[in-house]
Amino acid sequence: MKAKILLTIAVTAWALAGGSAGAIDLVDSYRRALGVEPDFLAAEEAREAGREKSVQGRAFLLPSLTFSNQYTWMQTDVDTGLPPQFASVIPSESSGSIHGFSVTLKQPLYRAEAWAANKQLRGQSELAEIAYREAQQAVILRVARAYFGVLLAQDTVRLTAAQKAATKEQLDAAQARFDAGRAKITDLRDAQARYDAILASEIAAASDLEMRRSEYRETTGETADGLAEVRSGFAPAPPEPDDLSVWEAKGLEGNSQVRAMQQQLAISAAEVDKYRFFSRPTLDLVASYSDNRQFGDLSPIVSPNHNRSAMVTVQLSVPLYTGGSNNSKLRESRAKQREMAKDLDAAKRDARLQVQEAFLSVSTGVAQVNALEQALESAKTAVDAANIGLEVGVRTTLDVLDTQQRYYSTQRDLARARYNYLLGRLQLPAAIGELNEKEVLDVNAYLASEASE
């Protein structure tokens, strides 16, 4: 296990030092995930299935054509009791076969419930499109979380190694001063305790990096070697436009959950119409053609030798009573419609909260990154001052170790703030239903490799 951790640290050091040449960036990661991410691939198939719903809906309004073919063999043996002169017309014994076919065309002229069913199926088709778009956005966010998770874990391993080296230097110096009689045993023990704690943190950081790399591999199908990192001169920008109310308005129109609930409400309204229109008359145009022939010695009275007929009918049907089932289903569908209306209100509430959270993540992220960059400069100055104070005897080893810990903690906080800002840059358009590859390219511009074309 220890060898594996050391190998992880070595690979990470290589990636940080020179692995960015030809590195995999965020766009590459997203495009590769599209080919392996099971939830997205399932959504693609669901979209294909959903598109057939609109075809099925149109079928309710289009004509249907039916062809049937029949073959009948008959044998008769009857005592007619007729005079002999009629025996040839109706023989007492006869046999033969009848062959025939018919074609029937039925065109709905007025079917109110068919229009409602058509509307429902078109709504279900649109739901599948919305779900596909939501799955596409989810892939982007999942890839981004995995990608930035690896980068943060790599930074943690690197900073922990640097802090360990600095603490080891202080430990060796404290040992030397103690051996020379110029330091107390407490300084040596403080340095040793801090060094031992960092060794434990190093193991935890390496383990977390392995977990983040595994998550990235499961998401994209690729190993997390040489991921492009944040460019030097990182300069976060506020949302554009920098107005929360504008983003909230967009969220109420484009948020995937809101749009899905709007479609669900439209489908439930069509369900109400379907049962409300069920008691209305229906009008259909029916046209048919049939051709029947007999082979054998069957009487023409039993079956004509050849019979053809064509018919055009306008068929009116009026439902009278269904045992109360239709009225019950109408009441049920109206209750479900009211339920969907409340669910839509909840979806709009959640959309507003999503937009607010993502907007604040970006807008406050700018200030946080700038503040932490300034804090990092101050922490570095404090480390230098503590080292000078230790040399002149006005600071202790513990003072130096504390300032070093704040310095490296600030670096970790700054790295985390940068990645949270970049993730927020993706979460904000996702909250309004507009996250796509263009947004990924925009975030990718912050990384130390050119985006793939």
Secondary structure by P-SEA (a helix, b strand, c coil): caaaaaaaaaaaaaaacccccccccaaaaaaaaaaccaaaaaaaaaaaaaaaaaaaaaaaabbbbbbbbbbbbbbbbbbccccccccccccccccccccbbbbbbbbbcccaaaaaaaaaaaaaaaaaaaaaaaaaaaaaaaaaaaaaaaaaaaaaaaaaaaaaaaaaaaaaaaaaaaaaccccaaaaaaaaaaaaaaaaaaaaaaaaaaaaaaaaaaaccccccccccccccccccccccccaaaaaaaaacccaaaaaaaaaaaaaaaaaaaaaaccbbbbbbbbbbbbbbbcccccccccccccccccccbbbbbbccccaaaaaaaaaaaaaaaaaaaaaaaaaaaaaaaaaaaaaaaaaaaaaaaaaaaaaaaaaaaaaaaaaaaaaccccaaaaaaaaaaaaaaaaaaaaaaaaaaaaaaaaaaaaccccaaaaaaaaccccccccc
